[in-house]
Amino acid sequence: MAKKNSYMFTNKQHTQKGIMSTILGVISLATLAYAVFRSYLSRGDIPRQYGAAAMLVMVFAFVGIILGVVSKMEKDKFYLFSYLGIGLNILVLAVISIILYAGAYA
């Protein structure tokens, strides 16, 4: 019995908004990790620019979540990057929330 090669041809594509959501999530996570690392090296004595970068990261994360959700609503597409973008951006918002909580109650 020979194994039948089964190929499935489709014209589905990844959503552009989902890819952009993932890119924003990666940029946000990398920027936040850099700011936390640099503040660790300077023992918490950080310039105001790191706070501004964290605020910009929050904006990127919110936009990334919105793009991910909008891209998930598109029909007949692949949703890998949509889910990945939503997950990364939620992770970034969770990390920022933990940092703010630790700063307020530490």
N, C-alpha and C positions, 0 to 999 in steps of 0.2 A: 504494500500500500504506500504510494508516494504521498508525501506531504504537499498539500496544495498551498501555493503561495497566494495569500489573499492581501491585496493592496486595496486601500480605500482612498480614492481620490476625492478631494474636497476643495472647495474654493473658500473655505473659512480662513480668516486671518486674525492675528492678534489685534486688539483694539489700540488705536493710537493714544487714546486718553488713558488706557490702562498702562501702557508703556511709560507715558509721561508721569503718571502717578507713582510708578515704581522708581523712576529716576528721581523724582522729588523726595521720595522716602529715603533713598540711598544718600542723596545730598544732605538731607536733614540729619540723618543718623551719623554721617561722617562729621558734619560740622559740630553737632552736639558732643560727639566723642572727643573731638579735638579740643573743644572748649573745656570739657571736664578734665581732660588730661593736662592741659596747660595750667588750669587752676590748681590741680593736684601738685604739679611741679613747683608752683609758686606759693604753695602752702596756704591757698585761699585768698591771697592778696592779688585780686584780678582787676584789670581795667574795665571800664564801663562798656567797652566794645564787645566783650563777651556776653554781657547781658543783652545788648542790642542784637547780637547774633542769635541768642536764644529766642528772643521775640520774633525774629525773622524766621527761625526754624519752626516756631509755632504756626506762623502764617503759612509756610510751605506745607506743613503737615495737614492743616485744615483744607487747603486747596487740593492736596494729594488725596485726601479722603473723599472729597466731593468728586474729583475726577474719577477715582476708582469706582464709586457708586454709580456715576453716570455711565461709565464704560460697561459696567455689569448689566445695565439695562438694554444694551444693544443686542439685537437678535442675530443669531447664526454666526457667532464669533467664538474665538477661543478666549477663555477668561483667566488664564494663568497669571498674567501681569496685573489684571484687575484685583484678584485676590492678594497677590504679593504686595501690590502698592497699598491696598487698604491695611494689610497686616503691618507693614513697615511703618506707615504713618501713625497707626494706633500705638505701636510700640514707642515711637518718638514722643507722642503726647503723654504716654504713661511715664516715661523716663523724666520728662520735664515736670510732670505733676509730682513725682517722687522727690525731685530736687527742690521744688518749691515747698513741699510739705516739710522736708527735712530742714530747710532753711528757716521756716517759720517757727518750728517747734523744737529746734535743737538748742 
